[in-house]
Amino acid sequence: MTQGPAPQRDEQQVSAWIERFASTLMASGFPRMPARVFVALESSDSGRMTAAELAERLQISPAAVSGAVRYLAGINMIRREREPGSRRDYYYLPDNVWQEVITRRDQLLARWQEDLREGMRAVGPDTPAGRRIADTLDFYVFMGEEVPNIVKRWQERRAARTRNAPHPDPTPPPHTTPTPPAKAG
C-alpha cells in the first residue's frame, strides 16, 4: 500500500504553534524573543534561516532578531554559518540541541555542588540553613549522577528510532498511557 503525498504545511497553524511553544519556553524562564526565534528555527523545513527570514516569519525588527540570535548563540542553542562567497549569515539548530543543553546543565550542576559545599561550611552543616543547603546539595549530586545515564539512554533511543523509522511521532497523544502491543495468539 502506498502512502499519499505528505500533508502540506499550514502556515497559520505553524505561526500559532511558534507562539504557543515560545510561551511555554518563556514560562520556564526563557526570554521572549530568543524563545520565538528558537521555535521558528525548529519549525523551519530547511533547518536554517537568515536574520531577514526570521524577522519576516516572526514579524519583528532586525534589532530584535539580532539580540535573540546573540543570546541563543551565547548559550549554544543555535549556530551561525555563512556560505562561501556570501555575506549572509544563516542560523540553525545544532544536531542534538537538547542533549547539549542537558550536558551543559550537568557541568553547571558540578559548579553548583562546589558552591553549595562552600555555603554549607560557611553557615555550619548542623544549622537549619546548613541542613537546607545539604538537602539541595544532595539533590544536585543525585542529578549529576543521573544525567549521564539519561543522555546515554536518549542516544540509544534516538539511534533505534532512526534505524527503525525515519520520522515517527515519538509521543503518544496527550493525556494517554501508551498501550502495549497485543499478544499474538
Secondary structure by P-SEA (a helix, b strand, c coil): ccccccccccaaaaaaaaaaaaaaaaaacccaaaaaaaaaaaacccccccaaaaaaaacccaaaaaaaaaaaaaaccbbbbbcccccbbbbbbccaaaaaaaaaaaaaaaaaaaaaaaaaaaaccccaaaaaaaaaaaaaaaaaacaaaaaaaaaaaaaaaaacccccccccccccccccccccc
